[in-house]
Amino acid sequence: MTFIIIMLTVAGGAMLSIQAAINGQLGSKVGVFRSAFLTFSVGALITALLIFFFEPKQTVTLLDVPKWQLLGALCGVPYIVIMVIAVQRIGTAVATVAVIFGQLAMSMLIDHFGWLGNDAIAFSFTRLGAVICLGIALCFIYASNRKSSSVSAKNDQQLLKS
């Protein structure tokens, strides 16, 4: 079962990259906030349908939970807006790896300190190695983008001279 959950999580991550690429294109045509609005509107509609048809009854409602837990919903808005802007400027791969780097770093802090009601999972050198490897990957992917951009710019200049 753990393997299936990991594979579903990987698929979710793949969908986020697809969403970022599509939203980046949409945002460049209709605007960043309109693109974000569409994402949340369609997401709210689909989620409402899922709740209506599939969500089992809960003993606790949104009005009963600690109010700080409702703040998690606010974290999605900056993410979508930032990704729409970032993909247009630095590409899907760099933006996605940068997001994953931020997620990994923050999640390890949350794990280590047991923040937000989560169980504490001690920091280790293995986890530090993972963050370092991802940071190096981010540098390589970014450098690759810059190299590709400079090659494209040179090709464009040569075409203009012809």
Secondary structure, 3 states (H helix, E strand, C coil): CHHHHHHHHHHHHHHHHHHHHHHHHHHHHHCHHHHHHHHHHHHHHHHHHHHHHHCCCCCCCCCCCCHHHHHHHHHHHHHHHHHHHHHHHHCHHHHHHHHHHHHHHHHHHHHHHCHHHCCCCCCCHHHHHHHHHHHHHHHHHHHHHHHHHHHHHHHHHHHHHC
